[in-house]
Amino acid sequence: MGHAGAAAAAVRYLGAAPGPGPVEAHPRPELRCVREDERAPLDQAEFRRVLGNFASGVTVITAPPAEGSASPAGFACQSFSSLSLDPPLVCFLVGRTSTTWPRIARAGVFCVNVLGAGQGELCRSFAVSGADKFAGVSYDAAPVSGAPRLAGTVAWIDCAVHAVHTGGDHLIVVGRVDALGTAEGAPGSPLLFHRGRFAGLGDG
């Protein structure tokens, strides 16, 4: 499946979802593609090593059970970012081969759970495939989407899927923020990922 096919599939998932509003397909920009003979001879391992020097926060993206599913969906995600203040938008990246993304797309909504420094094991449990990721995990429902809001996180962002774009071997998912909040009291330190391992703000 090419990029256009992947985008069309994403739109079909979203169009079938009984979400809070229609998801409109935006016109595709006229972009020049990089040909195979123009690509730099980058080694994938070296690419990962160098980009691993950029420390990122760690989140778990969750969604309520979509129609025909009995369980919620969720996966660990480092590639999350705020995108726009007006309107309030965030975005995350998900691999095009992800088996969790179609379930989130069908739901049409999601919650971003920003993990705290002591939640490394929780992250690992959501990073595996084929397991019951929510077994033994405490959560309640996010106020607008109903997506799982995990206990003990430092912040949560409740969203509806706003747009989906292709980006190489990933999809760029843009979410419209409907509600958000932080942990009760003073928010704790976030969980970070740096050079292939979890870290905290005070780690060297």
Helices and strands as residue ranges (DSSP letters): H 3-15, G 36-38, H 44-51, E 56-57, E 59-63, E 73-77, E 80-84, E 89-95, H 101-107, E 109-114, H 120-126, E 139-141, E 148-150, E 155-167, E 170-182, E 192-194, E 197-199
